[in-house]
């Protein structure tokens, strides 16, 4: 990943430099008054000064875009680690993944440093157009915040249109998600990654012909047209990844099947961009926390572990990561703007899997959660605050003081609890 030695020196115009300076000042003021990291409001301030700033900040650098409903922050962090084996890399590592947040991340960096950018599903087209990114990672699509976001098939159409217009040089895509396959299949160069994805509820209908998608253990196909699972180029199992006919040992620092799939995307992309497979794998193994996800900390004298889940597909994976039964668990649900105001998705999560545990329902929508747990026949209580929840867990019969208590929370609840234990690193 490098710019041509014949290229003229990269330099921003006075207007663009002023825009970057204004954004940094506004972001700093936001942090000073504890209104958050300031990345979004700082980026918005920069755009008011120079509306084309993203195009200018990426004109002299290689750009990689990572997008998905779930896993994009983790994959972005893993890919950044893998590419750092070849040199400096810049990234919006804290997850501010729309244009303002991306600008805030790029503004203070050298104009020729390669960028690995997490991008919200709805912003892929505009960011791809502005940056001219030649590498695009598409991990998955599923329902998320439908009260303010698009239906997943519309997002797949958006991706398909964006790829057709921009024609990125390399697309790395999920072979096990019919929506992603349909979006990416016409790209000039696609590397297909096997993910073992077992959440299929959002892809039952064919995006090409509206027919029925039929799934079996290791494949899928449409019963009404020729859309089907492509042959994967990248495969993995519990301890290895195979890329370019080379099998490499892989022992991740993050738990679960979904993170092994994220690692496969990251290593595949890093290798396409010049990293050595073994070095990329070793770098990915060093990632043990991503923006507070999986953080283990002590709060009120109780060891806790923070897990983030934002939608039905995300909760499907998060429940896999919990400590084994009968360990108690705290589940927290809010319904603010960043979460989506409609919590009806709770009925699409298989909370029956929490049976045999003591569960504390927490968050602004704890009563909605409690109703769902009651119908799932899960033993539970309701807590008003995290401190009360920790006391209830500490007094439960199966609490082990030597084991961290899992707190599984959606977005704003997770951020609130993360702030209690020091915020993102």
N, C-alpha and C positions, 0 to 999 in steps of 0.2 A: 504494500500500500504506500505509494509514494508519488509525488508530483514530478513532472518532467523537469530535468535539469535545465532545459532551454526556456522554461516558463519565466516571465518577468517576475520580479520580487512582488510578493503579495502585500498589498497595502490597502487599507480602507480609506474612503474619502473622509473629509472633515465632517460632513453630515453624519456619516455612519459611526465615526469615532465618538461624536457627540451623543448619538443615540445609545451607544454602549455605555458611555459614562453616566448618562441620565438613568438608564436602567439599573446600573450598579448602585447608584446613590439611593434610588427609590427602594431597591431591595434591602439595602443596608438599614434604611429608616424603618422598614417593615420589621426586620429582625430586632431592631432596637426597642420597639414598642411591643414586641412579642405577638405580632400578627402572623407568625409563620416564617418560613424560610425566605419569603420575598421573591422567589423565582418567577412566579406567575405575574405578580403585579409589576415586578421589575421589567420583565419581557414586554408587557403591555405598554409600559412607559417608553421603552425603546422603539416599539412599533409606531407610536404616535409621532416620533421624531423622524423615523425612516421606515416606511411601510415595506420596503424591499430588503430589509436588513438580513433576513434569513438567506436569501439568494446570494447576497454579498459575502456573508460569513462562511458560505460553503463553496464559493466559486473556485477555490484553490486547494480543496481537500477532498480526499476520498470519503464517501459517506455510505454507511450501512444502515438500513432501516429494519427495525424489529417490531412486528405488530402481531397482536392476538387479543382475544378476550382475557385469557388467563396465561400467566407465565412469562409475559414480555419483560417485566422488570428483572426477573431472575435470569432469563436468557441474555438480556443486555449486559448484566453484570458478568456473567460467565464468559460471554464473547469478548468483552473488554479485557478480562483477565487473560484470555488466550492470546489476543492480539498484542497485549503488552509484552509478550515474549519476543516480538519483532521491533518494538519501539514504542514511543509515547502514543497514547490514545486518549481522546476526550469523549465524555459521555454525559447524558442527563441521568445520572445514576440514581437520583432520588425519586424518579418517576413522574416528574412534571413533563407530560408527554404530548402536549399540544404546542403550537408554534411559539407562544410566549415563553413557555418553560424551556423549549429547545434553544431559543435565542439567549436566554439567561445563562444556559450552560456553555454555549459556544463563545459568547461575547468576550470573556477575559482570556481566551486561549490563543495560542499561535495559529495563524490563519491556514497553515499547511498541515496541521496535525490531523490525522485520520479521525473520523467521528463515528461512533456507534450510537445510534439514536433510537430510543424507545419511542414509538409513535402510536397514539390512540387510533383505534380501528377506523374512526370516521375521518381522520386527518391524513390518511395514507396518501390520497391523491394529491392534495395540496402540497404536502411536504416532499413527496416524490418529484413533483413538478419544480418546486423551488430549489431543491438541492441537486437534482440530477443524479440521485443515488443510483449506483450501478449494481448494488447487492441488496436484495430484499428477502427477509425471513418472514414467512407467514406460518404461524404456529397452530391456530385454531380459531373457531368462531362459535359462540354460544350466546344464549340470552343474557342480557345484562342491562339493568336500569331501563326497561322498556318505556317507562313513563317519560323519559327524556332522550332516549336513544332510538336507533332504527332497529327494525326487525332484522334478524340475522341474514335472511336471504337478500335483503336490500344492501347490507354491508358487503356480502359476497359479490353482488353486482358492482358495487363501488370499487372493490379491489380489482375485479376483472377489467373494468373500464380503465382504471388507472394504469394497470400493467399494459393494456393494449395501446394506450397513448404514449407512455413513457418508454416502453420497451427496455427495462433494466437488463443489464448484461447477464445477471445471475439471479435466479429465484430459488430459494431453498424452502420447501413446502412440505406440509404434513400429508403423507400418503393415506392416512387413516381417517381424514375428515373430508367427507364428500363436498362440503361447501368450499373448503380451501382448494381441493383438487380442481373443481370447476372454475374457480377464480384464476388459478395459475396455469392450467393445462396448456394454454396457447402461448405461453411465454417462450421466447427463443431458446432458453437454456434453463431447465428445471432440474434440481437435485431433490429427489424424493426421500423423505425421512420416515421410517417406520416408527410410530409412537406407541403402539399398543393401546390406543385410545379406546376406552370402554364406555365413555359417555356419548350416547348416540341420540338422545332425546331431541336434540335441536336439528338433526339432519335426516329425519325420517322421510321427508319429501325431496324429490330430485330437483335441484335448482335449474336444471337444463330443460326438463320436460314436464315437471310437476308429477311425475310418476312416483312409485314407491321405491325407496332404497331398502335393499335386503342385506342384512348383516349376518355373517357367520363368525366363527372363532378368529379367523385370520384374514378375512377379506370382506369386500362389500361390492355390490353392483346395483345399478338401476334396473328395475324390471321392465321399464318402458323405453329406454334408449341405450346408447353404448357407453354412458358414463360408468366408469368402474375404477377400482383401486389400481393405481399404477404399481409397477414393480419397484420396491424400494431400492435406493442406492446406498442408504445408510441404515444399518440394523444394529441392535444392541441387546444385551441381556443384563442380568443382575451384576455382572462383574466385568464386562468387556464392551467395547464398541468396535464395529467393523466398518472401515472406511477405505475405499480404493483397494479392496481385497486384502487389507491389512488389519489384523485384530490387535487391539491395544487394551491392556488392563485399565480398569477405571473404578476407583473407589471414592465415591463422592462424599463430601462433607455435609451435604444436604439430604434429607430423607425422601423416600417415596419414588414411585414409578414416574410421576409427572416430571420430577426434577432430573431423572435419567434421560427422559425425552428432551428436556430443555438443554441438557449437556450435549446431547447428540447434535442438536441444531447448532450450538455454539462451536463445537469442535469442527463440524462440517464446514461452517462458514469461515472459521479461522484458517482452515487448510486451503480453502479456495482463495483466500486472500494472502497466502504466502507463509503461514505459520507451519512449523513441523508438527505432524500429528502427535508424537509423543510429548513434545513440549507443551502443546495446547492442552492435552489431557491432564498433564501434571498441574498446569495453571488452574484449570477448571476445578480440580480437586481441592484447591486451597480456599474456595468460596464456601464459607460456613454460615453466613448471614447476609441477607439482602434487604437493605432499607428497614431493618428491624425485624423482618420475618425470621422466625425460629430463634429470636433472642431469648437467652436464658438469663434471668436476673433475680434479685431478691427484692421483695416488696413486703413491708410489714412483717419481716422475719420469715416469710414463706418464699421458697424457691418457685419461680414461675417460668413458663415457656410461652411465647407469643406466637400464635398462628393466625394468618390472614386468609379469609375466604369471602368472596364478594357476590357470588351468584350460585345457582344450583350446581353447575359443573365444577366450580371452585370448591364448594362444600363437599362434593362427591370425593374429591382428592384429599381435602383437609381431614376428613374423618378417618382416612387411611393412616394419617400421621399421628393420631392420638396414641398415648401410652396404652398398653393392653388393659383390657378389663381385669378387675373392676375399678381401676383408677378413676377417681372423680374428675369432672371437667367443668369449666365455666364457659358458657356460650353467651356471647354478647351481640345484640342486634340493635343498630340505629337505623333511621330512615330519613337522613338529611339529604341535601342536594347531591352530595358526592356518593351517597349510597343508593339513591333512587328512593322516591317517596312511597312507592308501593311495595309493601312487604309480602304480597300474596305469593311470591316465589318460595316462601318458606314451605309451602305444601308440595313443592317439587323436589325438596331435599329429603333423602332417605334417613330421617332422624331416628327411625326404628333401629338403626345400627348403634345407637347410644344405649340400647337396652342392657341391663346388667350393671349400670353405673349410677352414681349419684351425680346429678346435673344441676347446676345453678344457672337459672335464666337471668340475664343481666341486660342492661341497655335501655334505650328509650322505648323500644318495642318489645320489652321483656314479657308483657302480657300476651301479645300475639304469639311469641315464641312458646310461652307456657301452654297456650291452647294447643299448638301443634304437638308439643311434647306429650300432652295429656292423651291426644288421639293416637300417638305413637306408643302409648303405654310405657313411657319412660319415667322413672322416679325422678322428681325434680322439686326444687323450691325456687322462689323468686327473691332476688336481692335488689335493694335500691342503689347500692354503691359497690364499687370494686372491693373496698375494704370490708364491707359486710359479707360479700361473696367469699373472700379469702377466709374469714372467720368460720363461715358455714362449712367450707371445704375442710379446713383444719380440724373441725369437730366431727367430720363424717367417719364412719367406721373403717373405710378402706383407704384413708389417706396415709401415704407413706412419706414422712418428713424428709427422707433421703431422695425422693423423686420429685422433679419439678411438676407443678400443677399446670396442665395445659389450659390456656385461655384462647379459645377460638372466637374470633371477632370479625365483623365486617368492617368496612374501610374507616369510617370516622371513629368508631369505638376503638379499633386497633390503634389509630393515631393517638387517641387520648391516653391509652394505657402505655403506649411506647414513650410518650412524653414523660409519664410518671417515672420511667426507668432510664431517663437520660436522652431520649430522642434518637434519631438515626445517626449512625456513625459516618 
